[in-house]
Amino acid sequence: MTDYRNMVEMADIGRTPALCHDALTELMEELFDGMLFASPAGERAVKVYQQDLPIPTDNDVDADTDNAPPPFIIVRLDAGEVKDDDNPQTIDFNLILCGYDAGKKRTGWRDVANMRERIIQRFCTRPYFGGAFTVIKPFQWAFQQDDSYPYFYGVITVTCTAPAMTQDSLVEELL
């Protein structure tokens, strides 16, 4: 587990959205460590990616192997806001969840629902992560409505806070 609090202090930088992105990605990896879900190659661990899926290196060669994407979570940095000097910076993320099931009963949505519930329960019981960041309510989630069989998708939209940015105390003394 990366110690983001010390990393920030050593680098003399703020608690940036990029560090929040890294910490949230790491949290997702830890949350699903050791869990297996359906994939084209049988059961496998959830892979976590930042921003997007990696670019394929071949033309669909990996479609039915363990290198195929599902199950996965994409931690996508969406937007943010700095309201003023007294409030924390807010950072918006979309957690894109993908499950797989080639069976005729189309039960892959259950893997997505289980991933979603695990994430939401973690955020509700322990909203703090990375030593400096907090997930705040409300959370929003949705399932994809379009048919993409045998792939099943969902998304959780969350807002995180990073500690307040403050003006340099030397500047304040000069004013």
N, C-alpha and C positions, 0 to 999 in steps of 0.2 A: 504494500500500500504506500503510495507516494505521500510524503508529508508536505502538502501544498502550503500550509501556514509558514513553515520554515523556508521553503523554496522562495516564497514571495519576499520574505524579509531579507534573505541572503542576496537576492537579485535587486533589492531596493526598487521594486515595482509594485503597482497596485494589484489588487485582486481582480484580474482582468477577466473578461468573458472567455478568452481562450483557456485560462486556467480553470474556470468553472466548467467549460466544455470537457477538458481532460478529466477533471474530477468526477463529473457525471458519467462519463464513459467508463471510467474505472469502477464506479459504483455499480453500473449495469453488469460489468464482467463479474464482479464479486457476487452480486445478487443471484446470478444464474450459474455460478461455478458448480460443476458436478451434476447439473440437471441435464437430462436428455429429452429431446423432442423428435418428432418424425421429420425425416428428410428423404430426398430421392434415393439415398444410399442406406436407408435404415435409420435407426436412432442416432442422434449426435448432439453435441453441445451447441448452445446458442452462440453465434458469432456476433460481436458488437463492432460496428463501424462508426466512424465520425463523418458526418455530413452526407456521404453518398456511398453506394456500393463501389468496390474497386472495379476498374475497367477490365473486362474479360481479355485474356491474352490469346484465346483461340475462339473459333466459331463454334460455340455450343458444345465443345468437346467435353466439358465438365458437367454437362446437364444431369447425368445420372451417376455421378460419382460423389465422393465425400467432399469434393471441392465446390459443389453447387451451393449457392447462397443459403437457402432456408435450412433451418430456422435462423433468423437474424433480427437484430435491433439496430436501427440507424439512429444515432444521437445527432439531430440536426439543430444547429444554432440558427435561430430565426431572426430575432430582433432584440433590442434592448432600449433602456431609457435611463438617463440621469436627470432626475427631476430638480434637485437642488443640492446644496452643500450638506444638508442635515439628514437626508434620507439615503438609504442604500440604493445602489444601482440595481435595476431589475434587468434580467436576462431571460428571454423567452426561448424555449426549446420545444421541438416536436420529436417525440420518441416513436419511430415508425417500427411496427412489429410485423414480422412475417412468419407464418406457419405453413405447413405443407401436409397434404393428404391426397393421395391419388385414388383412394377408395371410393366406391360408388355412393357411400353414405355422406360424403363431404363433411367430415367431422374435424377438419383442420382448423376451423374457427375456434374450437375448444382450446387448442394450444395457444392461440392468440389471446383468448379470454383468460387463460391461466397465467400467461406472461403479464398481461395487463393487471390482473388482480395482485400478483406478487409485487409489482412495482408500486401500485397505489397503496397497498398495505404498508410497504416500507416507508413511503413518503408520509403516510398518516401517523405512523408510530414513531418514526425517527426522521424528521424533515431535514436534519443537518447532515452535511457531508463535506469531505475534503478539508475539514478544519476551518473553513471560512465561509461556506456557502449554505443557503437555506432554500428549500422548496416551499413556496407559499400557496395556500389555497385561494381560489378554487382550482382544481384540476379538471380538464375536459378530456373526454375520450370518445372514440367513435370506431365503428367497424366499416370497412369498405363495403359499399352497396353494389358495385359492379361485379359481375362474375369474372373471376380470374383463376378458376379451377385449373390446376390443383394447388394454387397458391392462395393464401388467405391473409388479409392485411387488417391492421388496426393502427390507431395512433393515439398517443396521449400527449396533450399539450400542457406544459408546465411552465411556471415562472419561477425563477430562482433569484435570490438576492445575493449581492456581493457587498462587503462592508462599504460604508459611506466613503466617498472620496472627499478629502478635506484639502483646503488650500494650504499652501506652504506657510508655516508659522513665521518664517523670516519675512515673507511678503506682508503678512498681517502686521508685524511689528513696524514696518516702514510706513504703513498707512496711518 
